[in-house]
Amino acid sequence: MTYDPERHHRRSIRLREYDYAQAGAYFVTVVTQGRTCLFGDVQDGSIVLSEAGEMVKSMWGELPDHYPRVAVDAFTAMPNHVHGIIILVGAGASACPEPRQVEGVDGGPGRPQGVAPTKALSLPDVVHRFKSLTTARYRRAVRDQRWPPFAGRLWQRNYYEHVIRDEDDLDRVRRYIEENPLRWDEDPENPAVAPVVGDHEGSGDHGGSPLRTDGGWP
């Protein structure tokens, strides 16, 4: 079959008929275009962030400042992708899992940040704005600080998401995020594990994630 990037790489991987604007917690994975490693290196099971990685981490933590009905929870930046939990808060906020104390994105303990009345954003809205804000900051740093440039886009068009259903699910996702650097040698986004072929950017579904519904969750 002839490869068609529009059909194979821009297909929707969201759940059909699911309202991604409703209050709740969502695990998301966003991968760089071409899986280019721009955000740091994994050394001895720990991520050592580059300036770009620190910027992306900081921007994640600032999302509630820009969008008050958005809260953030566990997060990690990997060399070429990020994992994090986004919580959308609204009239149905009681449907959200009650977050426990976690290590904040600024390195300190705390609950998810954010929450104030404003027009609600959907999950795709939040991910799109995260991509746009980080891309703008990265481009400025390429110009002003000579960061390594990226070709075309900073991020892949699509992204992986998982709707967090309950407290047990929330705990599993947090643990996966926290332990992700330990799995870098087996990570499906690691170019050393699955080398990039041509302009292939993947579907954005993070196909090797143990959060898949096909029994891959540990």
Secondary structure, DSSP 8 states (H G I E B T S, - for coil): ----HHHHHS---S-TT--TTSSEEEEEEEEBGGG---SEEEETTEEEE-HHHHHHHHHHHHHHHH-TTEEEEEEEE-SSEEEEEEEE-STTGGGS-----EE-TTSSEE--B---SS----HHHHHHHHHHHHHHHHHHHHHHH-----SS-SB-S--EEEEE-SHHHHHHHHHHHHHGGGGGGG-TT-TTTS---TT----SS-TT-TTSTTS---
